[in-house]
Amino acid sequence: MPQRLRLLLVLFLAVPTVVLPSDDHEEARRAVERGELKPLSEILARIEKEFAGRVLEVELERQRENRLVYEIELLTPDGLVLEIRYDGRTGERLSVRGQRGRKP
């Protein structure tokens, strides 16, 4: 494998993906500034305290009634992929679901 491709692959795997539809990242930033949304750094700090593993993906979804929910995919040391959901406003953990054998 060419060294450049290897470097890109390492960088891709080392950095969690944050998915926001279109330009919603600006809306999310403003919501954090207004105190309507917990910063992603706080949510990730909670995950680090509660779970072992590596964050694969982060999504911020707008649910019914305009509720913002962080969905985080985490790969545990034993190969389990967890989907962990947090309320964006309060930072409260809403759910944890896991799946074995799923490759990231």
trRosetta pair geometry for C-beta under 8 A, 3 or more apart (Angstrom, degrees):
i j d omega theta_ij theta_ji phi_ij phi_ji
1 5 5.4 -115 175 85 94 119
1 6 5.2 113 115 -63 116 96
1 9 7.9 -22 164 5 146 146
2 5 4.6 85 66 10 89 105
2 6 6.9 -155 95 -8 44 88
3 6 5.5 -56 -148 37 34 115
3 7 6.3 36 154 -22 67 104
4 7 5.7 -53 -150 33 31 112
4 8 6.6 30 152 -17 64 104
5 8 5.7 -52 -149 37 33 111
5 9 6.3 35 152 -19 65 107
6 9 5.7 -56 -149 37 30 112
6 10 6.3 31 153 -19 65 105
7 10 5.7 -53 -147 36 31 111
7 11 6.4 29 155 -16 65 106
8 11 5.8 -55 -147 39 31 110
8 12 6.2 34 153 -22 65 107
9 12 5.6 -53 -145 35 30 114
9 13 6.3 21 159 -12 65 109
10 13 6.0 -61 -145 42 28 104
10 14 6.0 25 158 -22 65 115
11 14 5.8 -61 -140 37 28 110
11 15 6.3 1 170 -1 65 113
12 15 6.9 -76 -145 43 20 91
16 54 7.9 -172 -73 161 98 76
16 55 4.0 -20 -87 114 142 106
16 56 6.2 106 -127 127 86 7
16 57 6.2 -175 -170 -84 87 20
16 58 5.6 63 143 -12 124 100
17 56 7.2 -10 23 148 94 56
17 57 4.6 -16 62 -117 99 77
17 58 6.9 -174 91 29 50 66
18 25 7.9 80 126 -102 123 115
18 40 7.3 -16 -116 -128 131 163
18 57 7.9 162 -81 -165 27 57
18 58 4.7 -17 -107 72 70 105
18 59 7.6 155 -161 -84 49 35
18 60 7.8 16 -171 -10 92 97
19 57 6.6 10 -9 -174 112 103
19 58 7.0 175 19 88 71 51
19 59 4.5 -20 64 -102 105 84
19 60 7.8 -173 83 21 61 63
20 24 4.3 -142 168 74 106 103
20 25 4.8 135 71 -61 157 76
20 28 6.3 -97 -123 -15 146 139
20 59 7.6 161 -73 -149 49 59
20 60 5.6 4 -99 46 92 105
21 24 5.1 58 65 -7 71 132
23 26 5.5 -3 160 14 93 112
23 27 7.5 103 118 -11 72 94
24 27 4.9 -51 -156 40 59 117
24 28 6.0 63 144 -25 78 99
24 60 7.3 -160 125 84 126 114
25 28 5.5 -50 -146 36 35 114
25 29 6.3 40 152 -23 65 102
26 29 5.6 -49 -147 33 33 113
26 30 6.5 31 153 -16 64 104
27 30 5.8 -56 -150 38 31 109
27 31 6.3 34 150 -22 65 106
28 31 5.5 -53 -148 35 33 114
28 32 6.6 35 153 -20 65 101
28 37 6.2 -102 -158 103 69 167
28 60 5.8 68 -104 102 138 167
28 68 7.8 140 -115 -147 88 147
29 32 5.8 -52 -153 33 32 111
29 33 6.5 31 149 -18 64 106
30 33 5.5 -53 -149 37 35 114
30 34 6.3 28 154 -13 68 107
31 34 5.8 -58 -145 42 31 106
31 36 4.3 -86 -165 75 83 106
31 37 3.8 54 124 -1 112 122
31 68 7.0 99 153 -27 163 163
31 88 7.8 14 133 147 140 126
32 35 7.7 42 180 -71 31 23
32 36 7.6 -90 -63 55 21 66
32 37 4.9 -65 -71 78 61 97
32 38 7.5 -6 -117 129 87 11
32 39 5.2 74 -144 -83 130 73
34 37 7.9 58 60 14 86 81
36 68 7.9 92 136 15 92 136
36 89 6.2 -47 178 -114 54 92
37 68 5.7 -24 -108 80 110 156
37 88 4.8 -25 -136 159 86 106
37 89 6.4 -61 -96 -88 44 51
38 42 4.9 -99 173 70 107 133
38 43 5.9 117 109 -48 121 93
38 70 7.9 -71 68 -22 106 133
38 86 7.6 -68 56 136 138 125
38 88 6.1 -157 28 -175 84 48
38 89 7.0 115 -19 -174 86 8
38 90 7.3 -35 -36 88 122 14
38 91 4.4 92 -64 -70 164 97
39 42 5.0 100 65 -1 81 99
39 43 7.5 -152 100 -1 47 85
40 43 5.5 -57 -152 38 42 111
40 44 6.0 38 153 -18 73 107
40 58 6.6 68 -148 169 125 156
40 60 7.9 -89 -83 -64 107 119
40 70 7.1 149 -116 -116 76 137
41 44 5.8 -55 -144 40 30 110
41 45 6.3 36 154 -24 63 105
42 45 5.6 -52 -149 33 31 114
42 46 6.7 33 152 -20 63 102
42 91 6.1 -63 126 -112 121 134
43 46 5.8 -53 -155 32 33 112
43 47 6.6 34 149 -19 65 104
43 70 5.1 1 -155 77 165 172
43 72 7.1 177 144 -45 118 137
43 86 5.2 177 -136 66 115 160
43 91 6.3 -149 -87 -133 76 86
44 47 5.5 -49 -148 34 37 113
44 48 6.4 42 152 -23 66 103
44 55 6.7 -41 -130 -54 103 156
44 58 7.8 -46 -75 -89 104 142
44 72 7.7 160 -94 -115 69 149
45 48 5.6 -51 -150 33 32 115
45 49 6.7 29 152 -16 63 105
46 49 5.9 -59 -154 36 33 109
46 50 6.1 10 158 -5 69 117
46 86 7.3 112 75 -103 144 148
46 91 6.7 150 -36 179 155 107
46 93 7.5 -160 144 -59 135 103
47 50 6.0 -71 -140 48 28 99
47 51 5.5 -37 -175 38 71 110
47 55 6.9 75 114 -77 152 111
47 72 6.1 -83 -88 111 152 162
47 74 6.6 -168 -174 -79 127 141
47 84 6.4 141 -112 83 110 157
48 51 7.5 -66 -102 57 13 69
50 93 7.6 -165 173 -69 178 150
51 74 5.8 51 124 141 146 163
51 76 7.1 -93 179 -98 103 95
51 82 6.8 -117 -148 53 153 159
51 84 7.2 -129 -22 -58 155 153
52 76 6.2 72 87 -146 80 80
52 77 5.6 -24 126 -12 119 110
53 74 4.5 95 100 165 136 101
53 75 5.3 -179 -172 86 111 43
53 76 4.2 -69 -81 -99 127 42
53 77 6.2 -129 -89 -28 70 62
53 82 7.2 136 50 21 168 116
54 74 6.9 155 74 -158 32 68
54 75 5.0 -15 58 57 88 98
55 58 6.6 9 176 -50 125 97
55 72 6.0 -56 -135 -170 103 108
55 73 7.2 107 -163 79 59 56
55 74 5.6 -39 -99 -101 52 76
56 73 4.3 -53 62 102 108 105
56 74 6.6 -178 5 -98 88 20
56 75 5.5 85 -47 -23 116 99
56 81 7.2 -22 9 -138 150 103
56 104 5.1 -136 -129 -138 143 127
57 72 7.2 170 88 -153 55 44
57 73 4.3 28 46 34 93 115
58 70 6.6 -25 -164 -165 94 97
58 71 7.4 150 -158 81 44 53
58 72 5.3 -7 -106 -106 75 78
58 73 7.8 -135 -64 23 39 71
59 70 7.3 147 80 -159 49 48
59 71 4.5 -9 60 58 100 101
59 72 7.9 -164 27 -71 64 38
60 68 6.1 -3 -177 -170 97 103
60 69 7.4 159 -156 79 51 40
60 70 5.7 -25 -101 -99 71 64
60 71 7.8 -173 -80 20 23 73
60 88 6.6 73 -148 -97 98 135
61 68 7.3 154 80 -153 40 53
61 69 5.1 -23 64 63 91 91
61 71 6.0 29 -2 -7 117 115
62 66 6.3 -31 -166 -144 104 45
62 67 7.3 137 -163 72 53 41
62 68 5.9 -30 -100 -95 62 65
62 69 7.9 157 -98 19 15 78
63 66 7.8 9 71 91 58 7
63 67 4.3 -29 62 71 106 97
63 68 7.4 -174 13 -83 84 13
63 69 5.3 50 -27 -8 120 120
64 67 6.8 11 72 22 47 103
67 87 7.2 -59 -176 -141 110 86
67 88 7.4 151 170 31 65 103
67 89 7.5 -85 -147 -6 75 116
68 87 7.8 90 83 -176 64 53
68 88 3.3 -48 104 43 100 154
68 89 6.6 117 51 -38 97 78
69 85 5.5 -3 177 -167 116 102
69 86 6.9 155 -161 75 65 42
69 87 6.4 -44 -108 -111 73 38
69 88 5.8 -117 -77 -24 20 97
69 94 6.8 -36 -139 12 115 154
70 85 6.9 156 83 -154 56 49
70 86 4.5 -6 56 57 107 97
70 88 5.6 126 -27 -84 83 81
71 83 6.2 -9 -170 -171 97 96
71 84 7.5 151 -156 76 47 44
71 85 5.4 -15 -101 -100 71 80
72 83 7.4 153 77 -156 44 47
72 84 4.8 -23 63 62 97 95
72 85 7.8 179 20 -80 72 32
72 86 7.3 23 -2 1 111 106
73 81 6.1 -6 -169 -175 100 99
73 82 7.0 158 -154 81 48 50
73 83 5.7 -21 -96 -98 71 68
73 84 7.9 168 -87 18 22 74
73 104 7.7 144 137 -121 129 99
74 81 7.2 155 77 -157 43 51
74 82 4.6 -14 59 58 96 102
74 84 6.2 18 0 -2 119 117
75 79 7.3 -21 -170 -136 90 31
75 80 7.6 154 -155 78 47 42
75 81 5.7 -22 -98 -100 66 72
75 82 8.0 -170 -76 19 19 75
75 104 5.7 -48 -72 -56 133 133
76 79 6.8 -39 73 36 80 20
76 80 4.4 3 36 56 123 90
76 81 7.7 -147 7 -74 81 24
76 82 6.3 71 -37 -16 105 109
76 98 7.9 -5 -5 -132 132 124
79 100 6.9 59 110 -145 98 72
79 101 7.6 48 141 -67 118 31
80 98 4.9 0 176 -167 117 121
80 99 7.1 146 -162 66 71 36
80 100 5.7 -40 -106 -89 78 68
81 98 6.8 149 78 -153 44 65
81 99 5.2 -23 63 61 95 91
81 102 4.8 -72 21 74 136 117
81 104 6.6 160 -98 -75 126 81
82 96 5.9 -19 -167 -166 115 92
82 97 6.9 147 -157 78 61 41
82 98 4.8 -30 -98 -94 71 84
83 95 7.9 4 106 107 86 98
83 96 7.4 157 79 -154 51 42
83 97 4.8 -9 54 60 98 95
83 98 7.6 -170 17 -77 67 36
83 99 7.9 35 -11 -3 99 105
84 93 6.8 -47 -176 -143 99 103
84 95 7.4 -173 -147 93 42 53
84 96 5.1 -2 -107 -107 78 79
85 93 7.3 109 82 -165 53 59
85 94 4.3 -53 104 64 102 111
85 95 4.7 21 40 48 113 86
85 96 7.8 -150 21 -68 71 41
86 91 6.0 -13 177 -157 120 40
86 92 6.7 159 -157 79 72 35
86 93 5.6 -43 -100 -101 79 49
86 94 6.3 175 -105 1 20 90
87 90 4.6 16 96 44 127 93
87 91 6.6 -42 73 13 81 13
87 92 4.6 18 26 51 119 87
87 94 5.8 115 -42 -52 78 110
88 91 7.9 20 -161 -68 16 46
93 96 7.1 1 174 -44 121 96
99 102 4.6 35 114 -8 117 131
